């Protein structure tokens, strides 16, 4: 969705969901719930979004309810 001076992209799944206590931790460096995970992926994505002046957020109504990740980035409205 392009709105004013920003672009917002949301991706929703119907997977296992995210427990409320993990929603505040999933972007932390090294946090993972996977046995073979390393906890760098979402952290790196959140940092990249921030470096571009945007945000990456997550929402879930809890286990079994899926999750929605939203990337919001500013648009460069300056003409070259």
Backbone torsions as a table, in degrees:
resi	resn	phi	psi	omega
1	UNK	NA	125.4	174.1
2	UNK	-99.2	123.8	-177.8
3	UNK	-138.2	111.2	179.7
4	UNK	62.5	-113.3	-176.1
5	UNK	-109.0	22.1	179.6
6	UNK	-140.8	158.0	176.4
7	UNK	-115.8	131.6	179.7
8	UNK	-125.3	125.2	178.4
9	UNK	-121.8	124.6	178.1
10	UNK	-117.8	139.0	176.5
11	UNK	-123.8	125.4	-178.2
12	UNK	-120.5	140.4	174.2
13	UNK	-125.5	169.5	178.7
14	UNK	-113.9	32.4	-176.2
15	UNK	-79.9	-148.8	-171.2
16	UNK	-72.6	-13.3	179.6
17	UNK	78.0	177.7	-178.2
18	UNK	-129.7	122.6	175.8
19	UNK	-59.8	144.9	-177.3
20	UNK	-52.4	-40.6	-178.0
21	UNK	-66.0	-20.1	179.2
22	UNK	-91.3	-17.3	-178.4
23	UNK	-59.8	-31.3	179.2
24	UNK	-85.3	-8.8	-175.1
25	UNK	-111.2	-16.0	-169.0
26	UNK	-65.7	-19.5	178.4
27	UNK	-95.8	1.6	-179.8
28	UNK	-75.8	139.7	178.8
29	UNK	-57.3	125.1	176.6
30	UNK	88.5	-6.7	-179.6
31	UNK	-78.3	130.1	176.5
32	UNK	-152.1	153.2	173.4
33	UNK	-112.0	2.1	-177.7
34	UNK	-96.6	141.4	177.8
35	UNK	-60.5	-39.4	-177.7
36	UNK	-101.6	11.6	-178.6
37	UNK	-80.6	159.7	177.4
38	UNK	-119.0	-12.1	174.8
39	UNK	75.7	26.4	179.3
40	UNK	-105.3	-25.0	-172.1
41	UNK	-59.8	-62.0	-178.7
42	UNK	-66.1	-34.4	177.2
43	UNK	-60.9	-47.7	-180.0
44	UNK	-63.0	-40.5	179.1
45	UNK	-64.3	-42.3	179.4
46	UNK	-64.5	-39.4	177.7
47	UNK	-65.4	-41.7	179.1
48	UNK	-62.8	-43.1	178.0
49	UNK	-60.3	-43.6	-179.8
50	UNK	-63.6	-41.3	179.5
51	UNK	-63.1	-27.8	178.3
52	UNK	-90.1	5.8	178.6
53	UNK	84.7	15.9	-177.3
54	UNK	-117.6	-163.3	-179.7
55	UNK	-140.5	155.0	170.3
56	UNK	-127.1	123.4	-178.4
57	UNK	-128.5	162.4	178.5
58	UNK	-132.2	147.5	175.4
59	UNK	-140.6	139.2	173.3
60	UNK	-151.5	143.3	175.7
61	UNK	-84.6	5.2	175.0
62	UNK	119.6	-179.2	-178.4
63	UNK	-53.1	135.1	179.3
64	UNK	79.7	0.7	-174.6
65	UNK	-109.1	8.0	-178.9
66	UNK	72.9	-172.8	-178.4
67	UNK	-152.1	155.8	175.1
68	UNK	-127.8	127.2	174.9
69	UNK	-110.7	134.2	-177.9
70	UNK	-125.7	124.9	175.3
71	UNK	-106.1	125.0	177.2
72	UNK	-121.9	126.6	-178.2
73	UNK	-130.3	145.1	175.7
74	UNK	-73.7	147.3	175.2
75	UNK	-94.3	141.6	174.3
76	UNK	-85.2	108.0	-176.6
77	UNK	-93.6	3.4	179.4
78	UNK	-77.9	128.2	176.8
79	UNK	-79.3	138.9	179.7
80	UNK	-75.4	NA	NA
